[in-house]
Amino acid sequence: MNRPELWIPLFLLLLVPAATDQPAGSIYDEKADAHREVAAAISKAEATQRNVVLVFGANWCGDCRALDAQMHKPELAAIIEKNYVIVDVNLGRYDRNLDVAEQYHVPIKQGIPALAVLSSRGALLYAMDQGQFADARHMSYESIKAFFEQWKPREPASAP
């Protein structure tokens, strides 16, 4: 039975170009220029008075996926949206963007995901140095939320 009306939707789907070459469910863009993304995030953060969080990880990392899932829960996602510009820095198989991790004093040998927090002007405020989130899949939502609460930008002092 040849029914063209069933083939037309399939054919149209094939004509639509893919939005990205990333596999479905990828968190970390394996083709991204991390240096350029960090610079763009700092510019955006300065313009919007937010801090920058660099999340070093990889698509194969279960703990990286667990942290990402927690960060997308509505309450925490709202805190992040208001206070941070996030940059997911792909480490591949520990063979990519190692210079970026080193630049921000993040020893990835302690485990991933690993985070660094920058001020809106790009100054390093904090770098995970003990693999604090390397076991993110077993961390409580509250402890992850507390991290983001702790590193929110400080409110500017009011004029007298």
C-alpha positions as CSV (number, residue, x, y, z in Angstrom):
1,M,0.0,0.0,0.0
2,N,1.7,3.2,-1.2
3,R,0.3,6.2,0.8
4,P,2.1,9.4,-0.1
5,E,0.4,11.3,2.7
6,L,2.5,9.3,5.2
7,W,5.8,9.9,3.4
8,I,5.4,13.7,3.2
9,P,6.0,14.4,6.9
10,L,9.0,12.1,7.0
11,F,10.4,13.7,3.8
12,L,10.0,17.2,5.4
13,L,11.8,16.1,8.5
14,L,14.8,15.1,6.4
15,L,14.9,18.5,4.7
16,V,15.2,20.3,8.1
17,P,18.9,20.8,8.9
18,A,20.1,19.7,12.2
19,A,20.6,22.5,14.7
20,T,23.8,21.0,15.9
21,D,26.2,18.2,15.2
22,Q,26.1,17.3,18.9
23,P,24.6,14.0,19.9
24,A,21.2,14.2,21.5
25,G,21.5,14.7,25.2
26,S,25.0,16.4,25.1
27,I,25.7,19.0,27.7
28,Y,29.2,19.9,26.6
29,D,29.8,21.2,23.1
30,E,32.7,19.2,21.8
31,K,33.4,21.8,19.1
32,A,33.2,24.9,21.1
33,D,36.1,27.3,21.5
34,A,36.2,27.5,25.3
35,H,38.4,30.6,25.4
36,R,35.9,32.5,23.2
37,E,32.9,31.2,25.3
38,V,34.5,32.3,28.6
39,A,35.3,35.8,27.1
40,A,31.7,36.1,25.9
41,A,30.4,35.0,29.2
42,I,32.5,37.6,31.1
43,S,31.2,40.3,28.7
44,K,27.6,39.2,29.3
45,A,28.2,38.9,33.1
46,E,29.6,42.4,33.3
47,A,26.7,43.9,31.3
48,T,24.1,42.1,33.5
49,Q,25.9,42.3,36.9
50,R,26.1,38.5,37.3
51,N,29.0,36.1,38.1
52,V,30.3,33.5,35.8
53,V,30.4,29.8,36.6
54,L,32.7,27.6,34.6
55,V,31.6,24.0,34.7
56,F,34.4,21.7,33.6
57,G,33.2,18.2,32.6
58,A,32.4,15.8,29.8
59,N,29.4,14.2,28.1
60,W,30.5,10.7,29.2
61,C,30.6,11.8,32.9
62,G,27.7,10.6,35.0
63,D,28.4,13.0,37.8
64,C,28.5,15.9,35.2
65,R,25.1,14.8,34.0
66,A,23.8,14.6,37.6
67,L,25.0,18.1,38.4
68,D,23.4,19.5,35.2
69,A,20.1,17.8,36.0
70,Q,20.1,19.4,39.5
71,M,21.0,22.8,38.0
72,H,17.9,22.6,35.8
73,K,15.5,22.0,38.6
74,P,13.1,25.1,38.6
75,E,14.2,26.7,41.9
76,L,17.9,26.3,41.3
77,A,17.6,27.2,37.6
78,A,15.9,30.5,38.7
79,I,18.8,31.3,41.1
80,I,21.3,30.5,38.4
81,E,19.5,32.6,35.7
82,K,19.3,35.6,37.9
83,N,22.9,35.5,39.3
84,Y,25.2,33.6,36.8
85,V,26.3,33.1,33.3
86,I,27.2,29.5,32.9
87,V,29.9,28.1,30.6
88,D,30.1,24.3,30.2
89,V,33.8,23.6,29.4
90,N,34.3,20.3,27.6
91,L,37.3,18.3,28.8
92,G,36.7,15.4,26.4
93,R,38.7,12.4,27.7
94,Y,40.9,14.8,29.7
95,D,42.4,15.9,26.4
96,R,40.6,19.2,25.7
97,N,40.7,22.6,27.3
98,L,43.1,21.6,30.0
99,D,44.7,25.0,29.6
100,V,41.4,26.7,30.6
101,A,41.2,24.5,33.7
102,E,44.8,25.4,34.6
103,Q,44.2,29.1,33.9
104,Y,41.4,29.1,36.5
105,H,43.3,26.9,39.0
106,V,41.0,23.9,38.7
107,P,42.9,20.6,39.2
108,I,40.7,18.3,37.2
109,K,42.7,15.3,38.4
110,Q,40.6,15.7,41.6
111,G,37.6,14.7,39.5
112,I,34.8,16.2,37.5
113,P,32.6,18.1,37.3
114,A,34.7,20.9,38.7
115,L,33.6,24.5,39.0
116,A,35.2,27.9,39.0
117,V,33.4,31.1,39.9
118,L,34.4,34.4,38.4
119,S,33.3,37.9,39.1
120,S,31.4,39.8,36.5
121,R,34.8,41.2,35.4
122,G,36.4,37.8,35.1
123,A,38.4,37.7,38.4
124,L,38.6,34.3,40.0
125,L,36.5,34.2,43.1
126,Y,36.6,30.4,43.8
127,A,38.0,27.2,42.2
128,M,37.1,23.7,43.3
129,D,40.4,22.2,44.3
130,Q,39.4,19.0,46.1
131,G,36.9,17.4,43.7
132,Q,34.0,18.8,45.7
133,F,31.4,17.9,43.0
134,A,33.1,14.9,41.6
135,D,30.5,12.7,43.3
136,A,27.5,14.9,42.2
137,R,25.2,12.0,41.7
138,H,25.3,11.3,45.4
139,M,25.1,15.0,46.6
140,S,21.9,16.4,47.9
141,Y,20.1,19.0,46.0
142,E,20.3,21.3,49.0
143,S,24.1,21.2,49.1
144,I,24.4,22.0,45.4
145,K,21.9,24.9,45.9
146,A,23.9,26.1,48.8
147,F,27.0,26.4,46.6
148,F,25.1,28.6,44.2
149,E,23.6,30.7,47.0
150,Q,27.0,31.2,48.5
151,W,28.6,32.6,45.3
152,K,25.9,34.9,44.1
153,P,27.1,38.4,43.3
154,R,27.0,40.7,46.3
155,E,24.4,43.4,46.1
156,P,26.0,46.9,45.6
157,A,26.0,49.0,48.7
158,S,23.2,51.5,48.8
159,A,24.1,55.2,48.7
160,P,23.4,57.0,52.0
